Amino acid sequence: MRRRWIAVGVGLLAGMLLVSSVGFAAVSTRFRAGEEIQFKIEDSTTWFWNCGCCSCDDTLVLGWRVVSLSEQVVYSVVHDAPVAASVWRGSWGQVDSLGSNVAAGQYKLYVDTSVGTMSRCFSVYDPCGCSWCNPCNTCICEDTSTISSCSCRTALVFVDSCRTGCFPFPLFWGWGCCGCSSCP
């Protein structure tokens, strides 16, 4: 009887850690100040049987922009001609349209595509400016990170997000959080 309760307790603890780490990974999109932020559009089929009811065309990227949370455009790119998402990768060096470094804070990325406009919220943080590095500081804006139609799914994803060295478990929040102690 005692072993069963121990097994149930261990199972519940493991489940809580798994759920909280998955939730943390989904909302924690943070980048160090000065880090190049890369992003791309991924096309996929949501049904493994498409039965010919609709076909998924390659998504075309028309342009993109980064805005502040007050929706002021910080940086923007408009392509001369649409670019296939399969070969496109966006990159932003955290500068404004004049070439000046942006301040730490919360921003929103918009990518205009042939299927619609997608968006992702993210934070830029200064590792030397935080007295207690808390990975819970995430954006409080709404994303439109995927667009689905028929069996086609298009998603806006960040490529090299700052999760290396971060512990996504609630017991370790604040430890190893992407270089808070690495000041020049």
N, C-alpha and C positions, 0 to 999 in steps of 0.2 A: 504494500500500500504506500509506504514512504517513497519507494523508488518511482512509483507512478506520479506522485505529486512533484518530485524533483524533476522528472522528465517534462511534466506540464509546465513548471516554472521556467525551465531552461528554454522550452519551445516558445513560450510567451515572450521571454526576454529577447530571444533571437528574432522573433517576428517584429517586435517593437524596434529593434535596431535596424532591421532591414527596411521597414516602412519609413523610419525617420531618415535613413541615409538616402533612400530613393527620393523622398520629398525634398531633402536638402539639395541634392544634385539638380533637381528640376528648377529650383528657384534661385540658386546661387550662381549668378553669372557676373563675376567680378574680374576686373583686369587691373594690373598695376599701372600706375601713371607712367607714361612713356612707352608702354608695351604696344607692339603692333597687334591690332585686333583683326583677325581674319574670319571670314564668314562665307557661306556658300548656300546655294539652293539645291535641295535633293528631291528628285522625282522618284516616286515608287508606286507600285500597284498594291492596293489594300486587299484585293481578293486574289487568292491563288488560282482561282478559276475565273477567267474573264469572259468566257462564253460568247465573245464577239458582240456583247451588248453596247460597248463603247470602247474607243481606243484612247490611249493616253499619248498625247502629243508632247514633244519636248518643250519644256517651259523656256521662254525667252526672257532674259533680263534686260530691262530698259534703262535702269539707273537706280541710284540709291542715295540716301541722305541720313545724316545723324542730326538729331534735334535735342534740345534741352527738354526738361520735363514741362517747361512752359511753351513747348512746341516751336521755339525759335530755331531756325536752321543754323547749325554750327558748321556743317560741311556737306557738300553735295557733289554728286557725279551724275552726269547724263551721258549715256553712250550715243555715239553718232549713229550706230545701227544696232538693232537688237542682237544680243549675244546668247548663244545656247547655254543653258544652265549647266549642261554636262561638262563644259570646258571653262566656265566662268568661276572665278574666286575673287571676292571683294577683300580689300585690305584698307585699314584706316590707321594712320600713325598718330592718332590722338592730337591732331592739330585742327585749328579752325580754317576758314576759307582764306585767311590772310597768312597762314603758316605759323601762327603762334600756338604754343602748347595750350591745351584745354585744362581747366581746373578739375580737381577731383570732384566727383558728384555723380548724379544719376542722369543717364541719357537714354535715348530710344533710337534704334536703327530701323529705318524703313527701306525695303527693297521693292521697287516697282517691277512687276513681271507681267507676262502675257495672261496669267490666270488671276491677277489681282495684286494688291499691295499687301505685303506681309511685314510684320514688325516684331522686334524683340527688345526688351528692356535690359539694361546692364548698368553696372556701376564701375567707375574708375576710382581707385583708391590710392592714396599716398602711403606707402609702407613706413615711411619715416614720420608721418604726421599722426599716426594712431597711437594713443597711449595703451589701448587694449584692443587688439585686433579681433574683431568679432565678425565671423563669416555670415552672421544672421542679417547684416545690413544689406538688404537687397532692395531692388526697385519696387515701388508701389504703384506702377502703372500697368495698364492692360496690354497683353501681347496678342497678336494675331500671327502666331508662328507657323501655322499650317492652314492650307486650303485644300479641301477635298471636293471632288466632283466625280460622280459615278464610282469607278474603282480606282481613280487616280488620286494621289496624294502628293502635294508639293509642300516642302518644309524649308524654313529658314533656320540654319544651324550655325553656331559659332564653331570654328575649327580648332584653334589652340587655346581653349579657355584655361584660366589659371586654376587648375585643380591639382596639378602635380605638387606633391608635398602637403596637401591638405587632407585632414582626417574628416571624412563626412559622417562621423558618428557623434551623437549628442554628448557623449561623455568627454569628448575631446575638442569641443568647439573652442576655438581660440588658440589651439596649439597647432603649430606647423601650418599656419594659415598663409601660405604663399609669400613668405619672406618679410614679415613685419619687422624682423630684427636685422634686416640686411640694408642698413643705411650706408651710403658711400662715405 
